[in-house]
Amino acid sequence: MSTGTGDPRELGVFLKARRADLEPLQVGLPDTGNQRRVAGLRREEVAQLAAISTDYYTRIEQGRMQASVPVLEAVARALRLTGDQRTYLFELAGRVPSEPPARSSRDVTEHCRRLLDQLTESPAVVLSDTMDVLAWNRLAAALLADFAQVPEADRNYVWLLFNDPVLRALYDDWPAGAHACVAYLRMHTARNPNDPRLLSLLARMAPRTDFQHWWQTCEVAVQSTGNKVFHHPIAGTLTLDWDTLTSSTAPDQHIVVWTAEPDSPSHKGLRVLAAAAQKAAETSTLPGSVCERLA
């Protein structure tokens, strides 16, 4: 539906500015290495991402065609527009957008935190769709990282897995674990491609050639359940099963819990780690802190 208003000239200026802000690798396109005459994405690349013809997109950008709402939605996704930029796009086009995507909540409920605290023999964390670490219990901090000491901007499981050598060394098969995390993250792009935290993370990960290699394969996966082997300096080798529980009140928050077979060496190792974490908490020094080792 049209609002009867709009500014085709300004729309073209806005679209050019937005595609100039993006590089091919940021949107999953290969970088051919050829020198570009203009900064950012080409018109044909935006058209490809939006699944429309180059001529159609060109006429929109030149103000010679009023795009439909579905096409504008596709262009907004292609250009990775934020919520405010998306609203501005529709204002300039003189169109009424469909319902905007719900904003993600980063607040973890009190009962969820209580659940984490009561899991005394199982490491557990709450992850967002973009794998930001929103909450954790003491055993997860002892096993993986002292997340409280990690700057909030870096408190993302993908970021830490690729950039912290200590967390990386914990994994018996780091490439498989890292590749899986990229596939989980890639799946989120279909659900909310304009998520500002997702776009920020992808921009920060752009220099990582290993991340980019897996990202460009376009493999996707749903985070559900699996098995991981860790080599921990205190608990030894731990073979842990992990399960993902999604909150019914916050579907963009996922509780990941690691458990061990009862009475197995890994179960005993978790108990050793829990005892060490309890002792360390009494002296306010958590063993295995990522930040301490990075210092």
Summary of the structure (lengths in Angstrom):
residues: 295
radius of gyration: 22.5
end to end distance: 56.6
largest distance: 71.0
contacts: 883
relative contact order: 0.12
helix: 49%
strand: 14%
